[in-house]
Amino acid sequence: MSTKIRLKRNGRKKKPFYRVIVIDSREKRDGRSIEDLGWFDPLKDLVSLKLERFNYWCGVGAIPSERVLSLAKKQKDESTKTN
């Protein structure tokens, strides 16, 4: 089973809201997920991501999408600035 870390769209028409999920690569975009890792609001440019679980899934072979990878880097940068 090949797993991916990608975005799942929620929200309304013209008001997107995304969940960052771990999902089997054969599932649809909005299909059943394995684990929920966080969320992303593009309208307010806010991100909340469980970095420990993200690192775990990357360690066991899950492949993050380009957008999720950039969101994780952004989250890591924000967490180092506050510390």
Rosetta blueprint (number, residue, H / E / L):
1 M L
2 S L
3 T E
4 K E
5 I E
6 R E
7 L E
8 K E
9 R E
10 N E
11 G E
12 R E
13 K L
14 K L
15 K E
16 P E
17 F E
18 Y E
19 R E
20 V E
21 I E
22 V E
23 I E
24 D E
25 S L
26 R L
27 E L
28 K L
29 R L
30 D L
31 G L
32 R L
33 S L
34 I L
35 E E
36 D E
37 L E
38 G E
39 W E
40 F E
41 D E
42 P L
43 L L
44 K L
45 D L
46 L E
47 V E
48 S E
49 L E
50 K L
51 L H
52 E H
53 R H
54 F H
55 N H
56 Y H
57 W H
58 C H
59 G H
60 V L
61 G L
62 A L
63 I E
64 P E
65 S L
66 E H
67 R H
68 V H
69 L H
70 S H
71 L H
72 A H
73 K H
74 K H
75 Q H
76 K H
77 D H
78 E H
79 S H
80 T H
81 K H
82 T H
83 N L
